Amino acid sequence: EVQLVESGGGLVQAGGSLRPSCATSGFTFTDYTIGWFRQAPGKEREGVSCIRSSDSTTYYADSAKGRFTISSDNAKNTVYLQMSSLKPEDTARYYCAASPLTNPDVMGVMPRIIPYWGQGTQITVSP
């Protein structure tokens, strides 16, 4: 059974940092692309960043470039999202998702094709 468990969310002031993690199980980690998506109230779910751990190919949304860094620990089957210079507009529920050997650029803009999702972790950035 595929499982994705997010942790590391919370409340942070603008300009601060967080490092949520996504622990995975139930599949061969390097056969999948793992991504972070977010959804704010009243808005559609959007891609933030994705990584194909087999070759470390990454995707970043424009809103994440220069501020967020995605990484994977293949020994722990875990993906991290280092978030810095956080803004109030980053406030959302952040979800981890997995898709078998998908191009990260495709996965990042087509969340509807992704078969596996975690429950999400809330990140709130105060002004």
N, C-alpha and C positions, 0 to 999 in steps of 0.2 A: 504494500500500500504506500503510495506516494504521500509524504508528509512534508509540509513547509511550516516552520514555526518561527515567527518573527519575535524579536525582543529588542530592547534598547531605545524605545521611544520615550517621550516625556515632554515636560514643559521646559522651555529655554527662552532666554531673552534674545531679542534681536542682536545679531552679531555673534552669537554663541555657536557652539558646535555640539553635534550628537553623532553617534556611530551605531546605528541599528544593525542588527545581524539577522541572518536567515539561516537557520539550521535545517538541513534537508536529510531525508532518508527515504528508502524504498525504491531507489533507482540508481543507475550508474552515473555518478555526478558528472563525469567528463563527457557523457553522451547528451548532456542537456545544456541549454542556455538558460541562465537564471537572470531575472530582472526585478527591478523595483518600480512600482507604479504607485500613484497616489490619487486620492479622490477627496475633494473638499465638498462640503454640503452644497447641494444644488449644481454641482459641476460634474462633467463626465470624468471617468477614470482616464488618467494620462500616464504615459511612460516617462520615467525619470532617468533610468540608466539600466543597461543590460550588459551581461558578460558571458561569453562562451569560454568556459574554463579550459577547454581542450587546447586553445591557442591564445587565450587572453584577449580576444577581439572584444571591443567594447562599443557601446552606444551611449551617448548622452543627449538628453533634450537640451535645447538652447538655454533653458532656465537653470540647468544644472552645470553647464560648462564653466570651468574655472572655480567652482565652489564645492562640487561634490566629486568624490572619487570612489569608484566601485572596485572591489577586489574579491578574490576568492582564495580560500584555503582548501586545496584539494584533499589534504590529509584529514581535515575535519568536516568535509562536505558542507562547508559554510561560506556564505557570501556576506560581505560587509558593505555598508554605504557610509563612507566618511563624509559628513555634512558640515560645512564650515560657512561662516558669514551668513548665517540663517536670517531670513526675512519673515515678517508676519505673513506674507503671501505663500510661504512654504507650509503653512498650517494645513494639515490634511491627515487622513488616515493613509498610512503607507503599507502597501501590500507587496509581498514577495510572490513571484510567479515562476513557473518552470515550463519549458517547452523543449521537446527533443530536437536537438541539433538545428535550431532555427537561427538564421542570420540575425545578429543582435539589432541591426538597423531596421529589420522588418518587424521583429518582436516589439521593439520600442514604440512603434506607431500603429500596431494592430493588436491591441490587447484582446480582441474578440477571438483570435485564433489560439489563444493560450489555454491548454487544458487543465493546468494545475495551479491552485492559488492557496495562499495562507490566509489566516484570519485577519491579519493586519495589526499594526501597532500605531497608536495615535501620537502624532507629533504636533505640538502647539508652540508657536513662537509668539511671544508677547512683545509689544512695541517697546 
